[in-house]
Amino acid sequence: MLYTWSALNWSFSEGERAGFVQKFSRRGWLCKTWEGELAMVSMPGTNPEKFYFTVRDDAVAEHINQSLGRRVALTYQQHKGIPTTCFGETDYFRHRGEGFAAMSGNSFGGRATLKAGGRSYEIYRLDALERRGLSIARLPYSLKILLENLLRLEDGRVRAVRRHRETGEVGSAQAAGRRDPVHAARVLLQDFTGVPAVVDLAAMRDAMVTMGGDPKRVNPLLPAELVIDHSVIVDEFGTKTPRSR
């Protein structure tokens, strides 16, 4: 008992990691903890290094859930030698609400708070662009969605301030043929095209095993959901043997 208490209260190391929160779930048979995955990348699309961490406080977990799919800075404490996974599946713990921040430049002052249903939500207001001289009232709705994405995920590098100004120049010669970076919160795969993607993912994991690596390192950069509505055929049901067959 004393050893467990010591392992939980004395940290081996402390630090900070930055990346995209791409997985965060509460799991465990008896002792449930929040387990997260941070994809540490310099820009979307590159091969990420994964950082796995544990959260035991529901209030901290709620704060992290609101940043799913966003680039954040996360501080942690490493606790080695914990004798059971009942306290978490990793050695890296987030204990407090401080030291966790979404890395958005907010250079246009668009960040605001929306209160609804007794809860507070962080939003980014497009009218902040109007106050900075960018006329967006007549923009197509689709481009307004892209602008909100750029405002919310601006990090000074991939999503730089100049992109906001360029996207506001719709219809101009400067905007023709330009591509704007968009980082979705998740990817929804339809069954016809999603199944081949899952097969490719399985093949890459098999290849990683063959090369002696860890197949858990092969994951989508963004949270992905596969929807199957009619592509599954049931050969046997209503008996005790389907699993064995």
DAHU-V301444 format. One record per backbone hydrogen bond with DSSP energy under -1.0 kcal/mol. CO is the residue of the C=O (numbers start at 1). NH is the residue of the N-H. E is the energy in kcal/mol with one decimal. If there is no record, write none. Layout:
co->[CO CO]
nh->[NH NH]
e->[E E]
This chain:
co->[1 2 3 4 5 6 13 15 17 19 20 21 23 25 27 33 34 35 36 37 37 38 39 40 43 49 51 53 54 55 57 58 59 60 61 62 64 65 67 70 71 72 73 74 76 77 78 78 85 91 92 93 99 101 102 106 110 112 114 116 119 121 123 125 126 127 129 130 136 140 141 142 143 144 145 146 147 148 149 154 159 160 161 161 162 163 164 166 169 175 187 189 190 191 194 195 196 197 198 199 200 201 202 203 204 205 206 207 208 209 214 215 223 225 241]
nh->[5 6 7 8 9 10 78 76 74 72 39 69 37 35 33 27 55 25 53 22 23 51 20 49 46 40 38 36 94 34 61 62 63 64 65 66 67 68 70 21 103 19 101 17 15 93 12 13 88 79 54 77 75 73 104 109 125 123 121 119 116 114 112 128 129 131 134 133 139 144 145 146 147 148 149 150 151 152 153 105 156 163 164 165 166 167 168 169 172 178 225 227 194 195 198 199 200 201 202 203 204 205 206 207 208 209 210 211 213 212 217 218 187 189 245]
e->[-2.3 -2.2 -2.4 -1.9 -1.4 -2.2 -3.4 -2.3 -3.4 -3.3 -3.0 -3.7 -2.6 -3.2 -2.2 -2.5 -2.9 -2.3 -1.9 -2.0 -1.3 -2.3 -2.7 -1.6 -1.6 -3.1 -2.8 -3.0 -2.5 -2.6 -2.2 -2.2 -1.5 -2.0 -2.5 -1.3 -1.7 -1.3 -2.3 -1.8 -2.6 -2.1 -1.9 -2.9 -1.8 -3.0 -3.4 -1.1 -1.1 -3.0 -2.9 -2.0 -2.0 -2.5 -1.7 -1.4 -2.9 -2.7 -2.8 -1.6 -2.4 -3.3 -2.7 -1.0 -1.8 -1.7 -2.4 -1.7 -1.6 -1.5 -1.7 -1.6 -2.4 -2.3 -1.9 -2.1 -2.6 -2.6 -1.8 -1.9 -1.2 -1.3 -1.2 -1.2 -2.5 -2.6 -1.4 -1.7 -2.0 -1.7 -2.9 -2.6 -3.5 -2.0 -2.2 -2.4 -2.4 -2.1 -2.4 -2.4 -2.3 -1.9 -2.3 -2.3 -2.0 -2.0 -2.3 -1.9 -3.2 -1.6 -1.9 -1.6 -2.7 -3.6 -1.2]
